[in-house]
Every structure is written in structure tokens, then in C-alpha cells.
Amino acid sequence: MTDGSIYTPYEERRGNESIVYFTQDLSADGLLALYRRVNGCIDGKVAIKLHTGEKHGPNIIPRSWVEELIRTELPDATIIETNTYYGGDRDTTEKHLETLKVNGWTFCPVDITDAEGTADLPVTGGKWFDHMSVGKNMLNYDAMVTLTHFKGHTMGGFGGSNKNIGIGCADGKIGKRMIHAGDSEDPSLAWSVDMEELMERISESTKATIDYFGRKVCYINVMRNISVSCDCEGVLAEKVVTPNIGILASTDILAVDQACVDLIYALNEKDGSAMRERIESRHGHRQLSYMEELGMGNRRYVLLNENGDRIKPADAVKDVVPFVEDPMTALLRRKAQEAMQ
């Protein structure tokens, strides 16, 4: 299915099944438990690919969770980021470093990997690229933990591990332009790529990075504070209306992103409609079908809960409750929006 507006039910998928682990425990303990399920190949110099967010972003993965993960499991790891393609508080290294301080990412090293230049990685089997430009410093690492806040995305429909790597590891000025503008330097075409083509370009970019790391990469998706907006919108992100669900982890990038989308589709109409509309209107399902075409993983999976029992997406979301924004967070978000306006 190449039409990215159409959801493919599980029973219509073919191929092998990968393992995806799930917990409803949205806490540092829950994150640690799932990391320990998928960390078997993580060794050497470790990069944690994380979206650290725009200033005061209300929906990013809590810093305390990441700090606990690093303290207990990855004491020598480094968070990696790249500068942004869009203008704002992270489009230059100087501004990006200041934003990291504002958001509290000061408890471990953060490597803005394109601060000192770029490197090209091959894209095998792609139709848009034969290489992707990434931050040069990424090649200094032996393994990568992909720690992703799963949410919507203005152009991609949803942001899972694929978007976190495909956009987040491409360097700010060359790689991201290759994805969003078809490598055109015409400012009027800066955001001209969308729909299926965008999903395919993101996936090819991701493939370049995960092929580089080989088996030494794992994927954790946190389904919490699921706005239809990306964390790159910061305090201007649309208000969250989707319930918190849990954390998923796998060594298969396609399986973990597909499982997250399946959980969204397992929600009742009221709880899931906003995210489903965002994914379908942007043709985001093409991320998944194209990753399958590129041989990046399996769309079928075994979903295991904390006890090791096989469950279905409907089981994972049966106890969700409506999202309620913390009053202090709501106040800070309103003040920040008023200040920006």
C-alpha cells in the first residue's frame, strides 16, 4: 500500500513478526525496564538520539527520566542532536547551546553533531538519495539508543523513531534541505516536499543512519503528552487531547513505530480522532510501508507487556484516561504564548 492516507489493519500485513515490549508505567522506572529489554547490543561509545525541544517545550520526555537512565545504565553516554533547518532558537550552534541550558539538558554531555561539519552516509536501495548528509560527529559513536517522544507532526503526520532519526540525524543545512526541499536552494521551495515523497525521503535518511550502526541500535518510543504538533513547535504546540498510553521498545524500528500507530488506532473515536486525522491528512502511513519496502524491519510484531504476556493493541489502551494538563504547565504555556505573540 503506497497511499499514505490509508491505515493497513494487522490482518492485511504479511511477513515475519518482531518483538515489541510495552509498559503502561510512564516513569523513569518504566523507561529503565524497557531499555533493559532491548539493550543487548548497546556497547562502546553510546549516543542517545533525543529531541531536546524548543525553549520551555511542555511535551518533551521528562529530563529526570533521561537523567536516571544515564545515571544507572549509560553513565558515559552522550545525547546527540543536530541544528534545525527552520529558523528559531536551534538553527545555529550558539543558539542551540543556549536552548539546551534553558531546557535543563545540563546533566550530561550534549553533542550537536553538525557543529563541526558534515559527513555523507550511503543510502542503499533508495529512490531519492544515494547518500545522506549527517552531522560529522555522529560517526564518533559505536552505538545509538533512539529515545523518542511519539507524537503528531505538522508535515510527517506522526513523529516516531523514524522521524527522530531521519530528520534528527540529518545535518541542519544540507541533509534536512535534501529531505524538505529536494536539495533545491531556492527559498521558495524550502518546504516544498510533502506527502508520500516526504515520508520516503525521511525513511531513506533513517536507513543511512541505522545501516551505519548496524545491530548496535535500539528504539524506545514514549507515548506521553501526545500533541498533534511536533516538539519543534515548543510552547505553540497544539493542546494535547490524546490520552497518555505508555512506553514501547524494540530492536526493530518499523515494528515499534507501527505498534505505536496501532495503539492510536485502537483508541476509541473520541480519544484517537485527532491523531488519526493528523496521520491520514499528511499521508503519514507511507513512512511505515516504505520502511518495509526498504527492508528496515517488520510491520507485524508480538506485543509483550511487563509480565511477558502477549497482548493486543486494544489491551494496551483499555485503561487509558483522558489527558489532563498539569495546571502549572498550562499556565506557563499560556504565558509563553502570550509573550511570543
Sine and cosine of phi, psi and omega as CSV:
sin_phi,cos_phi,sin_psi,cos_psi,sin_omega,cos_omega
0.00,0.00,0.92,-0.38,-0.01,-1.00
-0.99,-0.12,-0.18,0.98,0.02,-1.00
-0.98,0.19,0.95,-0.31,-0.09,-1.00
-0.96,0.28,-0.01,1.00,0.05,-1.00
-1.00,0.00,-0.10,0.99,-0.12,-0.99
-0.94,-0.35,0.79,-0.61,0.05,-1.00
-0.99,0.15,0.74,-0.67,0.03,-1.00
-0.99,-0.14,0.92,-0.40,0.02,-1.00
-0.89,0.46,0.41,-0.91,-0.08,-1.00
-0.84,0.55,-0.66,0.75,-0.10,-1.00
-0.93,0.37,-0.24,0.97,0.03,-1.00
-1.00,-0.07,-0.03,1.00,0.00,-1.00
-1.00,0.01,0.40,-0.92,-0.02,-1.00
-0.79,-0.61,0.29,-0.96,0.10,-1.00
0.94,-0.33,-0.17,-0.99,-0.04,-1.00
-0.97,0.23,0.21,-0.98,0.05,-1.00
-0.93,-0.38,0.72,-0.69,0.13,-0.99
-0.98,-0.18,0.18,-0.98,0.02,-1.00
-0.99,-0.15,0.75,-0.66,0.12,-0.99
-0.82,-0.57,0.79,-0.61,0.01,-1.00
-0.99,-0.10,0.56,-0.83,-0.06,-1.00
-0.68,-0.74,0.64,-0.77,0.18,-0.98
-0.65,-0.76,0.58,-0.81,0.12,-0.99
-0.99,0.10,-0.10,0.99,-0.08,-1.00
-0.98,0.22,1.00,-0.03,0.02,-1.00
-1.00,0.08,0.99,0.12,-0.02,-1.00
-0.35,-0.94,0.09,-1.00,0.08,-1.00
-0.87,0.50,-0.62,0.79,0.02,-1.00
-0.90,0.45,-0.67,0.74,0.03,-1.00
-0.89,0.45,-0.66,0.75,0.04,-1.00
-0.89,0.45,-0.70,0.71,0.00,-1.00
-0.89,0.46,-0.68,0.74,-0.03,-1.00
-0.87,0.49,-0.68,0.74,-0.01,-1.00
-0.96,0.26,-0.59,0.81,0.06,-1.00
-0.85,0.53,-0.66,0.76,-0.02,-1.00
-0.92,0.40,-0.31,0.95,0.04,-1.00
-0.98,0.20,-0.40,0.92,-0.18,-0.98
-0.82,-0.57,0.20,0.98,-0.16,-0.99
-0.99,-0.11,0.21,0.98,-0.13,-0.99
-0.85,0.52,-0.50,0.87,-0.04,-1.00
-0.97,-0.25,0.18,0.98,-0.04,-1.00
-1.00,-0.03,0.94,-0.35,0.06,-1.00
-0.43,-0.90,0.03,-1.00,-0.05,-1.00
0.97,0.25,-0.50,-0.86,0.01,-1.00
-0.99,0.13,0.90,-0.44,-0.20,-0.98
-0.96,-0.27,0.76,-0.65,0.14,-0.99
-0.98,-0.22,0.67,-0.74,0.13,-0.99
-0.95,-0.30,0.94,-0.35,0.01,-1.00
-1.00,0.09,0.93,-0.38,-0.14,-0.99
-0.68,-0.73,0.66,-0.75,0.16,-0.99
-1.00,0.09,0.95,-0.30,-0.08,-1.00
-0.99,0.12,-0.17,0.99,0.19,-0.98
1.00,0.04,0.32,-0.95,0.15,-0.99
-0.98,0.22,0.19,-0.98,-0.06,-1.00
-0.83,0.56,0.79,-0.62,0.08,-1.00
0.90,0.44,0.32,0.95,0.01,-1.00
-0.81,0.58,0.78,-0.62,-0.14,-0.99
-0.99,0.12,-0.19,0.98,-0.20,-0.98
-0.91,-0.42,-0.03,1.00,-0.04,-1.00
-0.90,0.43,0.33,-0.95,0.05,-1.00
-0.85,0.53,0.74,-0.68,-0.05,-1.00
-0.82,0.57,0.72,-0.69,-0.01,-1.00
-0.87,0.50,-0.59,0.81,-0.04,-1.00
-0.89,0.46,-0.55,0.83,0.04,-1.00
-0.91,0.41,-0.71,0.70,-0.03,-1.00
-0.92,0.39,-0.63,0.77,0.02,-1.00
-0.88,0.47,-0.66,0.76,0.01,-1.00
-0.93,0.38,-0.64,0.77,0.05,-1.00
-0.86,0.50,-0.71,0.70,-0.01,-1.00
-0.93,0.37,-0.67,0.74,-0.05,-1.00
-0.89,0.46,-0.67,0.74,-0.13,-0.99
-1.00,-0.04,-0.51,0.86,-0.15,-0.99
-0.88,-0.48,-0.49,0.87,-0.16,-0.99
-0.69,-0.72,0.86,0.51,-0.14,-0.99
-0.89,0.46,-0.35,0.94,-0.01,-1.00
-0.95,-0.30,0.19,0.98,-0.06,-1.00
-0.98,0.22,0.31,-0.95,0.02,-1.00
-0.79,-0.62,0.74,-0.67,0.16,-0.99
-0.96,0.29,0.71,-0.71,0.05,-1.00
-0.89,-0.45,0.56,-0.83,0.02,-1.00
-0.58,-0.81,0.13,-0.99,0.20,-0.98
-0.72,-0.69,0.34,-0.94,0.08,-1.00
-0.93,0.36,0.34,-0.94,-0.09,-1.00
-1.00,0.01,0.37,-0.93,0.08,-1.00
-0.99,0.14,-0.60,0.80,0.02,-1.00
-0.99,0.17,0.37,-0.93,0.07,-1.00
-0.96,0.27,0.40,-0.92,0.00,-1.00
0.49,-0.87,-0.55,-0.84,-0.09,-1.00
-1.00,-0.05,0.14,0.99,0.01,-1.00
-0.66,-0.75,0.28,0.96,-0.07,-1.00
-1.00,0.07,-0.18,0.98,0.17,-0.99
-0.81,-0.59,0.39,-0.92,-0.02,-1.00
-0.88,0.48,-0.65,0.76,-0.02,-1.00
-0.87,0.48,-0.75,0.66,0.01,-1.00
-0.93,0.36,-0.57,0.82,0.01,-1.00
-0.90,0.44,-0.68,0.73,0.02,-1.00
-0.88,0.47,-0.62,0.79,0.03,-1.00
-0.92,0.39,-0.65,0.76,0.03,-1.00
-0.90,0.44,-0.62,0.78,0.06,-1.00
-0.86,0.51,-0.66,0.76,0.03,-1.00
-0.91,0.42,-0.71,0.71,0.00,-1.00
-0.86,0.51,-0.64,0.77,-0.05,-1.00
-1.00,0.06,0.01,1.00,0.14,-0.99
1.00,0.08,0.29,0.96,0.03,-1.00
-1.00,0.07,0.92,0.39,-0.10,-0.99
-0.85,-0.53,0.08,1.00,-0.10,-0.99
-1.00,-0.06,-0.04,1.00,0.04,-1.00
-0.39,-0.92,0.22,-0.97,0.04,-1.00
-0.90,0.44,0.61,-0.79,0.14,-0.99
-0.83,-0.56,0.86,-0.50,-0.05,-1.00
-0.97,-0.23,0.94,-0.35,0.15,-0.99
-0.99,0.15,0.99,-0.15,-0.32,-0.95
-0.93,0.36,-0.32,0.95,0.04,-1.00
-0.99,-0.17,0.19,0.98,-0.01,-1.00
-0.90,0.44,-0.48,0.88,-0.06,-1.00
-0.91,-0.42,0.29,0.96,0.06,-1.00
0.81,-0.59,-0.12,-0.99,-0.11,-0.99
-0.80,-0.60,0.23,-0.97,0.09,-1.00
-0.61,-0.79,0.46,-0.89,0.03,-1.00
-0.98,-0.21,0.74,-0.67,0.12,-0.99
-0.91,-0.41,0.62,-0.79,0.00,-1.00
-0.94,0.34,0.56,-0.83,0.15,-0.99
-0.94,-0.34,0.93,-0.38,-0.04,-1.00
-1.00,0.00,0.84,-0.55,0.09,-1.00
0.99,0.14,0.18,0.98,-0.02,-1.00
-0.98,0.19,0.40,-0.92,0.08,-1.00
-0.96,-0.27,-0.25,0.97,0.02,-1.00
-0.97,-0.23,-0.56,0.83,-0.09,-1.00
-0.76,-0.65,0.50,-0.87,0.27,-0.96
-0.95,-0.31,-0.11,0.99,0.09,-1.00
-0.41,-0.91,0.28,-0.96,0.10,-1.00
-0.74,-0.68,0.65,-0.76,0.02,-1.00
-1.00,0.01,0.84,-0.54,-0.04,-1.00
-0.82,-0.57,0.20,-0.98,0.10,-0.99
-0.89,0.46,0.77,-0.64,-0.09,-1.00
-0.84,0.54,-0.62,0.78,-0.10,-0.99
-0.93,0.36,-0.28,0.96,0.03,-1.00
-0.87,0.50,-0.50,0.87,-0.04,-1.00
-0.96,0.28,-0.03,1.00,0.07,-1.00
-0.99,0.14,-0.10,1.00,-0.12,-0.99
-0.95,-0.31,0.48,-0.88,-0.02,-1.00
-1.00,-0.07,-0.48,0.88,-0.09,-1.00
-0.56,-0.83,0.36,-0.93,-0.02,-1.00
-0.67,-0.74,0.78,-0.62,0.17,-0.99
-0.99,-0.14,0.90,-0.44,-0.02,-1.00
-1.00,-0.05,0.96,-0.28,-0.07,-1.00
-0.94,-0.34,0.95,-0.32,-0.23,-0.97
-0.86,-0.52,0.73,-0.69,0.22,-0.98
-1.00,0.08,0.94,-0.33,0.01,-1.00
-0.97,0.23,0.79,-0.62,-0.05,-1.00
-0.33,-0.94,-0.09,-1.00,0.10,-0.99
-0.98,0.19,0.01,-1.00,0.04,-1.00
-0.43,-0.90,0.68,-0.73,-0.10,-1.00
-0.86,0.52,-0.63,0.78,-0.04,-1.00
-0.95,-0.31,-0.56,0.83,-0.09,-1.00
-1.00,0.05,-0.14,0.99,-0.04,-1.00
1.00,0.08,-0.81,0.58,0.11,-0.99
-0.58,-0.81,0.43,-0.90,0.06,-1.00
-0.88,-0.47,0.97,-0.25,0.10,-0.99
-0.92,-0.40,-0.47,-0.88,0.01,-1.00
-0.89,0.46,-0.57,0.82,-0.01,-1.00
-0.88,0.47,-0.72,0.69,0.02,-1.00
-0.93,0.36,-0.64,0.77,-0.01,-1.00
-0.84,0.55,-0.66,0.75,0.00,-1.00
-1.00,0.08,-0.75,0.66,-0.12,-0.99
-0.87,0.49,-0.71,0.71,0.08,-1.00
-1.00,0.05,-0.67,0.75,-0.16,-0.99
-0.96,0.28,-0.34,0.94,0.06,-1.00
-0.98,-0.17,-0.36,0.93,0.13,-0.99
-0.90,0.44,0.68,-0.73,-0.04,-1.00
-0.93,0.37,0.32,-0.95,-0.20,-0.98
-0.92,0.40,-0.54,0.84,-0.14,-0.99
-0.94,-0.34,-0.44,0.90,0.00,-1.00
-0.96,-0.27,-0.86,0.51,-0.05,-1.00
-0.86,0.51,-0.73,0.68,-0.01,-1.00
-0.92,0.39,-0.55,0.83,0.08,-1.00
-0.92,0.40,-0.63,0.78,0.05,-1.00
-0.84,0.55,-0.61,0.79,-0.03,-1.00
-0.97,0.23,-0.75,0.66,-0.17,-0.99
-1.00,0.04,-0.42,0.91,-0.11,-0.99
-0.85,-0.53,0.14,0.99,-0.05,-1.00
0.89,0.46,0.46,0.89,0.00,-1.00
0.94,0.34,0.19,0.98,0.07,-1.00
-0.97,0.24,0.63,-0.78,0.06,-1.00
-0.99,-0.12,0.10,0.99,0.04,-1.00
-0.96,0.27,0.89,-0.45,-0.03,-1.00
-0.82,0.57,-0.50,0.87,-0.02,-1.00
-0.94,0.33,-0.24,0.97,0.00,-1.00
-0.94,-0.33,0.25,0.97,-0.12,-0.99
-0.85,0.53,-0.52,0.85,-0.03,-1.00
-0.80,-0.60,0.60,0.80,-0.16,-0.99
-0.99,0.14,-0.29,0.96,-0.02,-1.00
-1.00,0.00,0.78,-0.62,0.02,-1.00
-0.48,-0.87,-0.13,-0.99,0.03,-1.00
0.78,0.62,-0.64,-0.77,-0.12,-0.99
-0.85,0.53,-0.64,0.77,-0.03,-1.00
-0.89,0.47,-0.66,0.75,0.02,-1.00
-0.89,0.46,-0.70,0.71,-0.01,-1.00
-0.87,0.49,-0.62,0.78,0.01,-1.00
-0.94,0.35,-0.66,0.75,0.02,-1.00
-0.91,0.42,-0.67,0.74,0.05,-1.00
-0.86,0.52,-0.71,0.71,-0.06,-1.00
-0.92,0.40,-0.62,0.78,0.04,-1.00
-0.91,0.41,-0.62,0.78,0.07,-1.00
-0.88,0.48,-0.70,0.71,0.04,-1.00
-0.86,0.51,-0.69,0.72,-0.04,-1.00
-0.86,0.52,-0.62,0.79,0.02,-1.00
-0.86,0.51,-0.67,0.74,-0.04,-1.00
-0.96,0.29,-0.72,0.69,-0.07,-1.00
-0.96,0.29,-0.46,0.89,0.13,-0.99
-0.91,0.41,-0.58,0.82,0.03,-1.00
-0.89,0.45,-0.70,0.71,-0.03,-1.00
-0.99,0.15,-0.32,0.95,0.03,-1.00
0.89,0.46,-0.76,-0.65,-0.03,-1.00
-0.97,0.25,-0.21,0.98,-0.11,-0.99
-1.00,0.01,0.83,0.56,0.05,-1.00
-0.48,-0.88,0.62,-0.79,0.09,-1.00
-0.67,-0.74,0.23,-0.97,-0.19,-0.98
-0.72,-0.69,0.79,-0.61,0.05,-1.00
-0.79,-0.62,0.84,-0.55,0.02,-1.00
-0.92,-0.39,0.83,-0.56,-0.01,-1.00
-0.98,-0.19,0.91,-0.41,-0.02,-1.00
-0.99,-0.12,0.98,0.20,-0.07,-1.00
-0.62,-0.79,0.60,-0.80,-0.02,-1.00
0.76,0.65,0.85,0.52,-0.13,-0.99
-1.00,0.04,0.99,0.13,0.14,-0.99
-0.97,0.23,0.39,-0.92,0.14,-0.99
-0.96,0.27,-0.18,0.98,0.02,-1.00
-1.00,-0.09,0.48,-0.88,0.07,-1.00
-0.97,0.23,0.34,-0.94,0.08,-1.00
-0.91,0.41,-0.27,0.96,0.06,-1.00
-0.94,0.34,-0.17,0.99,0.08,-1.00
-1.00,-0.02,-0.08,1.00,0.11,-0.99
0.81,0.59,-0.74,-0.67,-0.06,-1.00
-0.95,0.32,-0.19,0.98,0.03,-1.00
-1.00,-0.01,0.05,1.00,0.05,-1.00
-0.87,0.50,0.56,-0.83,0.03,-1.00
-0.90,0.44,0.53,-0.85,-0.05,-1.00
-0.86,0.51,0.65,-0.76,0.00,-1.00
-0.95,0.33,0.76,-0.65,0.09,-1.00
-0.81,-0.59,-0.09,1.00,0.00,-1.00
-1.00,-0.03,0.70,-0.71,0.00,-1.00
-0.89,0.45,0.48,-0.88,0.21,-0.98
-0.91,0.42,0.60,-0.80,-0.10,-1.00
-0.86,-0.51,-0.79,0.61,-0.05,-1.00
0.37,-0.93,-0.33,-0.95,-0.01,-1.00
-0.82,-0.58,0.67,-0.75,0.04,-1.00
-0.82,-0.57,0.51,-0.86,-0.02,-1.00
-0.53,-0.85,0.52,-0.85,0.01,-1.00
-0.29,-0.96,0.23,-0.97,0.21,-0.98
-0.99,-0.14,0.12,0.99,0.02,-1.00
-0.89,-0.45,0.93,-0.37,-0.08,-1.00
-0.90,0.43,-0.64,0.77,-0.01,-1.00
-0.93,0.38,-0.69,0.73,-0.03,-1.00
-0.88,0.48,-0.68,0.73,-0.06,-1.00
-0.95,0.33,-0.62,0.79,0.05,-1.00
-0.93,0.36,-0.65,0.76,0.03,-1.00
-0.89,0.45,-0.66,0.76,0.01,-1.00
-0.89,0.46,-0.65,0.76,0.04,-1.00
-0.89,0.47,-0.69,0.72,0.04,-1.00
-0.89,0.45,-0.65,0.76,0.03,-1.00
-0.88,0.48,-0.61,0.80,0.04,-1.00
-0.91,0.41,-0.60,0.80,0.08,-1.00
-0.88,0.48,-0.68,0.74,-0.02,-1.00
-0.97,0.25,-0.26,0.97,0.06,-1.00
-0.99,0.11,-0.25,0.97,0.05,-1.00
-0.92,0.39,0.39,-0.92,0.07,-1.00
-0.93,0.37,0.19,-0.98,-0.12,-0.99
-0.85,0.53,-0.69,0.72,-0.04,-1.00
-0.90,0.44,-0.70,0.71,-0.08,-1.00
-0.97,0.23,-0.51,0.86,-0.13,-0.99
-0.97,-0.24,-0.12,0.99,-0.18,-0.98
-0.91,0.42,-0.62,0.78,-0.05,-1.00
-0.90,0.44,-0.73,0.68,0.01,-1.00
-0.94,0.35,-0.63,0.78,0.01,-1.00
-0.89,0.45,-0.66,0.75,0.03,-1.00
-0.90,0.43,-0.65,0.76,-0.01,-1.00
-0.90,0.44,-0.70,0.72,-0.01,-1.00
-0.91,0.42,-0.74,0.67,-0.08,-1.00
-0.94,0.35,-0.64,0.77,-0.05,-1.00
-0.93,0.37,-0.43,0.90,0.04,-1.00
-0.99,-0.14,0.03,1.00,0.00,-1.00
0.88,0.48,0.63,0.77,-0.08,-1.00
-0.93,0.37,-0.35,0.94,0.01,-1.00
-0.89,0.46,-0.31,0.95,0.02,-1.00
-0.92,0.39,-0.40,0.92,0.13,-0.99
-0.81,0.58,-0.70,0.71,-0.12,-0.99
-0.96,0.26,-0.74,0.67,-0.04,-1.00
-0.92,0.39,-0.55,0.84,-0.01,-1.00
-0.97,0.24,-0.59,0.81,0.11,-0.99
-0.85,0.52,-0.63,0.78,0.05,-1.00
-0.89,0.45,-0.69,0.72,0.01,-1.00
-0.88,0.48,-0.56,0.83,-0.01,-1.00
-0.99,0.16,-0.04,1.00,0.01,-1.00
0.96,0.29,0.54,0.84,-0.08,-1.00
-1.00,-0.01,-0.04,1.00,0.00,-1.00
0.37,-0.93,-0.25,-0.97,-0.06,-1.00
-0.89,-0.45,0.64,-0.77,0.08,-1.00
-1.00,0.06,-0.20,0.98,0.09,-1.00
-0.98,-0.18,0.55,-0.84,-0.11,-0.99
-0.38,-0.92,0.31,-0.95,0.17,-0.99
-0.97,-0.23,0.87,-0.49,-0.01,-1.00
-0.99,-0.10,0.88,-0.47,-0.06,-1.00
-0.91,-0.41,0.71,-0.70,0.03,-1.00
-1.00,0.05,-0.14,-0.99,-0.07,-1.00
-0.85,0.52,-0.49,0.87,-0.03,-1.00
-1.00,0.01,0.00,1.00,-0.04,-1.00
0.99,0.10,0.17,0.99,0.01,-1.00
-1.00,0.08,0.63,-0.77,0.06,-1.00
-0.97,0.26,0.77,-0.64,0.01,-1.00
-0.78,-0.62,0.21,-0.98,0.07,-1.00
-0.97,-0.26,0.34,-0.94,0.05,-1.00
-0.79,0.61,-0.61,0.79,0.01,-1.00
-0.88,0.47,-0.56,0.83,0.04,-1.00
-0.92,0.38,-0.61,0.79,-0.06,-1.00
-0.92,0.38,-0.47,0.88,-0.08,-1.00
-0.95,-0.32,0.08,1.00,-0.14,-0.99
-0.92,0.39,-0.42,0.91,-0.06,-1.00
-0.97,-0.26,0.24,0.97,-0.02,-1.00
-0.92,0.38,0.46,-0.89,0.03,-1.00
-0.83,-0.55,0.41,-0.91,0.00,-1.00
-0.82,0.57,0.61,-0.79,-0.01,-1.00
-0.94,0.33,0.72,-0.70,0.07,-1.00
-0.82,-0.57,0.87,-0.49,-0.03,-1.00
-0.96,0.28,0.71,-0.71,0.06,-1.00
-0.85,0.53,0.75,-0.66,-0.07,-1.00
-0.83,0.56,-0.64,0.77,0.00,-1.00
-0.92,0.39,-0.64,0.77,0.05,-1.00
-0.89,0.46,-0.68,0.74,0.02,-1.00
-0.88,0.47,-0.66,0.75,0.00,-1.00
-0.91,0.42,-0.72,0.70,0.00,-1.00
-0.90,0.43,-0.63,0.78,0.01,-1.00
-0.90,0.43,-0.68,0.73,0.01,-1.00
-0.90,0.43,-0.66,0.75,0.01,-1.00
-0.91,0.42,-0.65,0.76,0.02,-1.00
-0.91,0.42,-0.64,0.77,0.02,-1.00
-0.92,0.40,-0.66,0.75,0.04,-1.00
-0.89,0.45,-0.66,0.76,0.01,-1.00
-0.90,0.44,-0.65,0.76,0.00,-1.00
-0.94,0.35,-0.53,0.85,0.00,-1.00
-0.97,0.23,0.00,0.00,0.00,0.00
